[in-house]
């Protein structure tokens, strides 16, 4: 069974790797706090018994531990990347919407119908190419938004797991610090990822209404780059026919070319394929 560290490594986006939480380093800091607390809590030992003033000074330190600073730094790192990427994706989405609106406007007047029975106007080739290009860009943007959502979820989960280890292993003395870090974590936008969820829903709605006549199923299938896995028997039949033709062609080639050449090379003596 995979550990969370292995799952994190398996699911991260390679290009964004430096912006993910340093999960191993934070766990290391938790272990350091646990060891320090265990040492100070020893009931016997020359150091603690002979140096009570020093022990009291170490226990009553009021400054935040290195773990607390590192934890907040990691939160800030994730938040910066999340907000930067989300803002960039918003700009790309707005730009693609403007491009499509301009493409729709620039192709007017539309090519008239070819027959009286055809009520739908014929789209120009230039507009069709532009529309397909914008659709593909929206599909790629949708994938990036989903990756950003996964980025936020993975980092939030990693930080929550670190806090749980901190509470479990460091004892009641760090309860106040734990509550403070937990509250700080949930103040960051990536912890709930609501803006990116709203952006995904907005793009889905726009794509559905613009390119699929409000058919949400087909729109999501295209956005997810879904491929129909139904077996096409016509292709199977065509493949079988081509295979049979290749076998027959090889047989004829052997009969009319190879055997004749062998016969001539042996002085026109008949070639016996089987010995009696």
C-alpha positions, 0 to 999 in steps of 0.5 A: 500500500502506498504511503501518502508521500509516495502518492504525493510524488505520484500525483504532482505536476512535474513542472510545478514540483518546486511549489508543492509542500515539502512534506518530508521536511515538515515531518522531520521538524515534527520528529525534532520537536518530539525528541526534544520534548521526550528529552526534557520530560525524562524523569531521571538523568544527570543533565535534567537533574543537575541543570533544573534552571536550564531545563526550565529555561528551555521549556518556557521559551515563548518564541515559535518553534522552527516547525511553526515558521516552516509550516507557515512558509510552506503555506505561503509558498503554496498560496502564492503559486495557487493565486498566481496560476488562478489569476493567469487562467482567468485572464486566458479564459476571458481572452478566449471568450473575447476571441470567439465573440470577435470571430462570430462578429467578423464572419457576418454576414454569414454565407447564405443557405444553399437551398431553401430547405436549409435553414442553417447558415453555412459557416466559413472555413476561416471561422470553422478553423478559428472555432476549433482552435478556440475549443481546443484551447478551452479544453487545455485550459480546463485540464489546467484548472483541474490540475490546479484544483488537484494541486490545492487538494494535495497540498491541503491534505499534506499540511493537514496530515503534518498537523495531525502528526504534530498534535499526536506526537508533540503532546499537550504543551503544543496544543495552543500552537497546533490550534493557531496553525490549524486556523491559519491553514484554513485562512488560505484560499487553497485550503478550500479551493472554492475559486478554482471550483467556480472557474471550472463550473463557469468554463463548463457552463460556457463550453456547454452553451456555446459549442454543444447547445446546452448538452452537458454530457457531450460537453463534459465528454469533450472537455475530459477528452473522452474517447468512445471505446465501443468496438467498431466491427466495420474496422475489424471486417476491413482488417480481416479482408486486408489480411486475407488479401496479403496472404493470397498476394504472398501465395501468388508471388511465390507461385509465379516468381519464386518457383519460376526463378528456382526452376530456371536456376536448376536448369529447368528441372521440375522442383519437387516440394515433397519427396516420395 
